[in-house]
């Protein structure tokens, strides 16, 4: 399993358990970025192990190709999560920051995608 992805998920988990580690209002977006980074590390590691040339492609190309390379549900779920996390990570004056419940759910879903992609990497 991707060590970088696991490290990012571990830090996000600490923030979810103790939001007081950061300024109020800052931790939800910081946690969102960490969870998204974990997903990105897993995608990068997958491509490096399977098709190294894809590691240099844009994230959009990687995600589009992922849905056609791995199990369709896993690829689609990873792609959808990346888009949801990207939107939530960026501050919009008209939107609230993600809630702890949303973050915990995304954290668990990303962990599942990380495991799924790790299991598909060449030994």
C-alpha positions in Angstrom: 0.0 0.0 0.0 1.2 3.5 -0.8 3.2 4.8 2.2 2.7 8.4 1.2 -1.1 7.9 0.9 -1.2 6.2 4.3 0.8 9.0 5.9 -1.6 11.6 4.6 -4.6 9.6 5.8 -3.0 9.2 9.2 -2.5 13.0 9.6 -6.1 13.6 8.3 -7.3 11.1 10.9 -5.5 12.9 13.7 -7.2 16.2 12.6 -10.5 14.5 12.5 -10.0 13.2 16.1 -8.6 16.5 17.4 -9.6 19.5 15.3 -8.1 21.7 18.0 -4.6 20.9 16.5 -5.3 23.8 14.0 -7.1 27.1 14.0 -10.9 26.8 14.0 -12.2 27.0 10.5 -8.9 25.9 8.9 -8.8 22.2 9.8 -11.7 21.1 7.5 -10.1 22.3 4.4 -6.6 21.1 5.5 -8.1 17.7 6.2 -9.8 17.7 2.8 -6.4 18.5 1.1 -4.7 15.7 3.0 -7.3 13.2 2.0 -7.2 14.3 -1.6 -3.4 14.0 -1.6 -3.6 10.5 -0.3 -5.8 9.6 -3.2 -3.4 11.3 -5.6 -0.4 9.4 -4.2 -2.3 6.1 -4.6 -3.1 7.0 -8.2 0.5 8.0 -8.9 1.9 4.8 -7.3 -0.6 2.7 -9.4 0.6 4.3 -12.6 4.3 4.0 -11.7 3.8 0.3 -11.1 1.6 -0.4 -14.1 2.4 2.1 -16.8 5.1 4.6 -15.8 4.5 6.8 -18.8 1.0 7.6 -17.3 2.7 9.1 -14.2 3.6 12.1 -16.4 0.1 12.6 -17.8 -2.3 15.2 -16.4 -4.4 14.2 -13.5 -7.5 14.4 -15.7 -5.9 11.9 -18.2 -4.8 9.6 -15.4 -8.3 9.5 -13.9 -10.0 9.0 -17.3 -7.6 6.2 -18.1 -8.0 4.7 -14.6 -11.7 4.1 -15.2 -10.8 2.0 -18.2 -7.9 0.2 -16.7 -9.1 -1.1 -13.4 -12.4 -2.4 -12.2 -15.0 0.2 -13.6 -16.5 0.8 -10.2 -13.2 1.3 -8.4 -12.0 3.7 -11.2 -15.2 5.6 -11.3 -15.4 5.9 -7.5 -11.8 7.1 -7.3 -12.5 9.7 -10.0 -15.7 10.9 -8.4 -14.0 11.2 -5.0 -11.1 13.2 -6.5 -13.7 15.7 -8.0 -15.7 16.0 -4.8 -12.5 16.5 -2.7 -11.2 19.1 -5.2 -14.3 21.1 -5.0 -14.5 20.9 -1.2 -10.8 21.8 -0.8 -11.2 25.2 -2.5 -12.7 28.0 -0.5 -15.9 29.5 -1.9 -17.5 32.4 0.0 -21.0 31.0 -0.7 -20.3 27.5 0.6 -19.6 26.0 4.1 -16.5 24.0 4.8 -16.9 20.3 4.8 -18.3 18.8 8.0 -16.4 16.3 10.2 -19.0 13.7 9.2 -18.4 14.3 5.4 -14.6 14.3 6.0 -14.8 11.0 7.9 -16.9 9.4 5.1 -14.5 10.6 2.4 -11.5 9.5 4.5 -12.9 5.9 4.7 -13.8 5.9 1.0 -10.3 7.1 0.0 -8.8 4.4 2.2 -10.8 1.8 0.3 -9.7 3.2 -3.1 -6.1 3.3 -1.9 -6.4 -0.4 -0.8 -8.0 -1.3 -4.1 -5.4 0.4 -6.2 -2.6 -1.1 -4.1 -3.9 -4.6 -4.6 -3.7 -4.0 -8.4 -0.1 -2.9 -8.5 2.5 -5.2 -10.1 4.6 -7.0 -7.5 
